[in-house]
Amino acid sequence: MNTQDTMWAVQFRSYGSPEVLEVGTATMPSPGPKDVVVEVAAFSINAVDLQTRRGKMRLFDGMGFPKGTGVDFAGLVHEVGDRVRGVRVGARVWGYLGMKPPGRAAAGAQYVRVRADRVTSAPSAVTLTEAAALPLAGLTAVQALRPLKIRRGDRVLVVGGNGGVGSTVVQVARIMGADVDAVVGVRGGVAAGAGAQQVFDYHDLKPSDIPGRYDVVVDTAGTDAAAYRGLLRPGGRMVAIAPGAFWDILKSLLSPGPVIRMVSGKPNAKDLAWLAAKVNTGELKPILAATYPLDRIAEAHRDAENLSAAGKRVVLAQ
């Protein structure tokens, strides 16, 4: 049973720049019957966190201030609900909260309450800090690629292969047997380190200049999606993860050729368990751009917005 009434939580009291973020106070959560309360070790910075803080998600983020931030995490189970089975206090877990109003506290907090079916054992081969980089990025990668029914030897192009999601997509596609290339803006070494065979800098090459044709294109950047669609072989498949591809997705519905599908990651315990297993075998690795102590949360958001993508940015909660 909880012995404290309040906890710290990263919050903002108005929409705006990273400077609106502060470490405030929220009520200590108690688990519902099917919930667990996790003591957060680390949480990652995702695009949805930036968009919510700027006020771009007003229709979805609930009423009132202050609002919490953070959607995925790794940590230790602190308390379990009466109807939870198979999860013990002290277990190392990771998870993704899903898209829901954050309230006064979210994953960027001392403790987070989450449905037990939205967490699984964190991979044992990495630290909890490293593990915190993967839940949403990994879920997005798996759920984008699995419906495409990738076969061994398929050629896959990942646009934005240096980012947190993109570098994870590169790795998961390789696990599925594909030969993977990547398009990057800078920091091409991240995509190469993730396993991309060829890395193209979009500053040097237009999409039409990229040689060859692909069975699958995964767009994590949201720019020039229609042009990258033109690199597909007949019967090729394409998914977009970034909201910036929205208009190109609509156009693909009205023009000859494959339809671009939109994908966003959803909580899924089986997928998290699959990802953890791949981390433990060494087939999948968290790629971190940087880690930040809690008192530099504004810097973490600012870097995520302004610096070149190079993996995930993770904030230490302890």
N, C-alpha and C positions, 0 to 999 in steps of 0.2 A: 504494500500500500504506500502511496506517496506520502512523504513526510514534509513536503514543502508546498507552499501555495502558489508561488510565482517562479518564473524562469526568465532568462533573457531571450530575446528574439530580434532578429534583424527586421526592421520595419521602415516604412516611409509614410509621412503624414500629408504629403501632397505629391502630385505627379511632377516629374522633372528630371534633372541631370543626376548623375550618381551621388552628388552631394546631398540629396534629400534622404539618403539612407542613414539610419542610425541604429544603434543597439539599444532597443527599448525593453519594456517589460510586458509579459503576457501571463495569463493564468496557466499554471501547470496542468497539462492534460491528464485525464484519467481514461483508461481504456473502456470502451463499450464491450459488450459480450464477445464480439467477433474481432476486436481490435488488439493491437499491441502498441505499447509506448516504447519508443526507441530513444536512447541517449545518443545524440548525433555526434559522430566523430568528425565528419567532413561532409560538405555538400558542394555541388558543382554549379557553375554559372551557365545557364542556357539562354537561348534566344528569347524564349517566352518570358524569362525574368526581366530582360531588358525592355521588351515590349510592354509588359505590365507596368513597370516603373515609369515609363514614358507616358502612360495613359492610352496606349494603342489597343488595350484589351478591355476598355471600360464596360463593354456589354457583357463581359464574362467574369469580371473580377469582383463582383459584389458591391455592396453599398458601404459607405463610411470609411473613415480612417481611424487609426493607423492600419496599414495593410502589411502582412508578412511577405516574405519572398523566399524562393527556392522550391524546387519540385522533386529533386532526387538526392539521395543521401546514402551513407553507410554508417553503421554504428553498432551499439550493443543493446540487446533487448533489456528494457528496464522493468516492464510490467506486462502481463498478459491478461486478456479478458477471460471471463468464466467459461466461455464456450470454445476457446482456442485450444487446439490439440497439435502436438508436434512442434511447438515452438517453446523453447525454455528461456527463462531469465538468464541473461549473460551471454546468449548466443550472438555471434557475429552475423549481421544481416545487412542487406542492401535493398533498396526499393525505389519506386517512383509513385508519387502521389496521384498522378493523373491531372487532367485539366478540371479544376474546380476553383471556386473563389477561395483565396488563401486565408481569409480571416485575419486576425491580429498576429498569427504565427503560422509559418509553413515549415518547409524543410530546413530553412536557415534559422535554426533555433536550438536551444539547449536540449529540448526533447520534442519529438514529433509523434503524434498519434496517427496510426495508419491501419487500414484493414489488414488483417493477418494474411489474407490471400494476395496482398500486393508486395510482400517481402519474401525473400528466400535467403538461404545461407549465402553469405558473401564468399567470394573465392578465397581459398586459404593460401594461395600462392603469392598474393600481393597484400600490401598493407590496406587498412581501411581508407586511408587517404587516396591511394591509387584506385581502389574499388569505387570510390565516390564519383570518379570520372565517367563511369560506364553505364549506369542504369538506363537513363533516357536515350543516350547515344546508341547503346547496344540494342535496346528494344526497337528503336526507329530503324536501325540497319536490318535487323532480322525481319521485321514486319514489312519492310519495303521490298526485300529481296525474295523472301520465301514464296509469295504468290507468283513471282516471275518464273518459277520452276527452272532455275538455272541448271544446266547440264555441264558435266565436265568438259572443259575446252571451250565453253562459250566465251566470247570476248565482251568484256564489260568496261564501260567508260564511266568514271566517277567525276562529276564536275564539282569542284570544291573539295578535292581530296586531301587538302592540308588541314581542314577544320576538324573539330571534335567528332561530329557525325560523319563527315566524309572519310576521315582516316579509319573510322570504325567500319564503314561500309566497305572500304577496300579490303580490310582484313576478313570480314565475314564472307564477302564474295569469293575470296581465295579459299576459305575453308570449304565453301560449297563447290569448289573445283574450277572456278572461272580463271581466265587470264585477264588481268585487270590493268588498265591504264588510268591516268588521272589528269585532270586539268586543274591548275593552281594559279594563283596570282603571284605569290611569293612563297618562300620557305618550302620549296619543292622537296627538300630532304625529308619532311614529315611523311609525305605520300610515298616516297621511295622506301622509307623505313617501315611503313605499314605494308609494303609488298607490291606497290605499283611497279609494273615493268617499264612502262614509258610514262614520263611526266612532261606535260605540255604547259608552257606558261602562256596564259591568255593575252598577256601584253605583247607577246611575239607572234602568236598565231591566231587567226580568226578560226571559228569552228570549221569553216569550209576548207581550211588549210591542213587540218588534221588528217593524216593518211589512214586509209582503210575504213572499214565499216564494222559496226558493232551489233551484237545480238541484244544487248541491254545498255541503256543509258540511265544513270541515276543522277539527278540534278539536285545537289544540296545547296547551290548558290542562288538560284532564282533569277539569273540574268541570261538572256539569249537562249531560253529553253527551246524556242522554236527552231533556232539554228542548230542546236545540238540534236534535236529530233531528226534533222536531215542526215545525220551520220548513221542512222539505223539501217540495217539490212532489211530486205523484205521479210515481213513477219516479226520484226524486232519489237521489243517492249521498252517502255520508258516510264519511270516514276519521278515525280518531283516532290521534294521535302520542304523546300523554302516557299513561304507564301508569295514571294516575289514572282513566282511562275504562274500566278493565278490566271492572268489574261491569256498567256500562251496555252494554258490548259483548256480554256474555253475555246480558243481558236482551233485547237486540235480536234474538238468535237465536230467542227463544221468544215473541216478541210480533209482532203484525201490523206491517207496514211494512218499510222498508229495513234491511238488516243493516249495522251499523257495522263497518267493516274496521279492523284494527290494522296500522299501518305503522311500520317503523323503517328508517333509512337503511343501505344496504349499500355496501361499496366497489364502484365501477364506473368504469372509466377512460373509457368513452364518455360517461357522464353528466358526469364532471368536465370533459371536453373541451367538451361542450355548454355547461356553466356558464361556462367560461373565455371561450368565444366570445361569450356574451351580456354578460359584463363588458366585453370589449373593444369591443363595439359601443355600450356605454352603456345597454343595456336592463336590466341588472342591476347593482346596486351593493352593496358590503358596507356594512352599517350597524353601526357600532361604538358601544357605550355608553361604553367607556373602554378605555384601554391601561394596562398596568402593567409596571414593570421587574421583573426576575426576583426581586429581594429582597422584593417585595410580593405574592408568590404567595398567601399566606394572605389578604391583603386582597382579592385578586381573587375567591377562593372565597367569602369572607364577603359581599362585595357581591352576588355572583351569587345568594346565598341570601336576602339581606335587603332589597336595594333593588329598586325596581320595574324590571320588564323594559324595556329600551330598546335592543334590538339585542344584539350580541355583545360579550363581554369578552375581550380578547386580551392575552396575556403576551409581552413581548419577551424573546427568548432571547439576544440579542446586544446 
